[in-house]
Amino acid sequence: MRIPMIAGNWKMNTTVAEAAALVKEMRPELDRIDNVDKVICPPFVSLAAAKELLKGSSVKLGAQNLYFEEKGAYTGEISPLMLAELCQLVIIGHSERRQYFHETAELVDKKVQAALKVGLKPILCVGETPRENEAGKTEEVLSRQLSLTSKQAYHTGLVLAYEPIWAIGTGKAATGEQANQTIGFIRRHIAKQHGQEIAQSVRILYGGSVTADNIAEFIKQPEIDGALVGGASLKTSQFLSIVKQTSEIKRVK
Ligand code: PGA
């Protein structure tokens, strides 16, 4: 049984005061919803405040990135050890980081390993560009992006997020069927790499223009275990509805 997960990626939005207000607003309702792992990922600077506000809550906190070294002369970077004190999860390899900050597959894998070493659960993002998609290279790109992820990482509870880059922040989400097909491919690929048991236990989320209006279409699909939500995770009513629908649709009858 894979427990569904909805993770809100706040990206570079909200001041500390705004983040605190949003956490306060969302917490009571989120706490009432079971059968879903609920995660919010505010900017680094708001993690400490969010942690305080989430004391005793079932809502988990995640960071949006980290550096792989534990400490030292890396001006401006944030280490896994620092984050382990503040949150339980960390988004790694988001396409915005791969694109704008030139993160390579090797760097992404180092970050995954560094996170696992301190007990942080990575949400590893993979996905193809529009051009790769049009050229029919989606499966090839995903296989390459997954090639470095170790069996150990899956064993430790790594979560995958399939986010086609053409669907992120564009309002042009994939269809449920498209996403289900591609995530099915990812699962078969992992089965070949690491065996059926790992492939069947890893949670794979869909991400890209998920809203309260289209979440059901994704969540109904058997291969899709939840969503990584950007824009809609900053709006309380949208995010709550996404989490609620997920809880209901994935409930084993
Ligand atoms: P979006 O972002 O929901 O705003 O498209 C998703 C993501 O980048 O994680």
Boltz pocket constraint, residues with backbone or C-beta under 6 A from the ligand:
constraints:
  - pocket:
      binder: B
      contacts: [[A, 9], [A, 163], [A, 167], [A, 168], [A, 169], [A, 170], [A, 171], [A, 207], [A, 208], [A, 209], [A, 210], [A, 228], [A, 229], [A, 230], [A, 231], [A, 232]]
      max_distance: 6.0
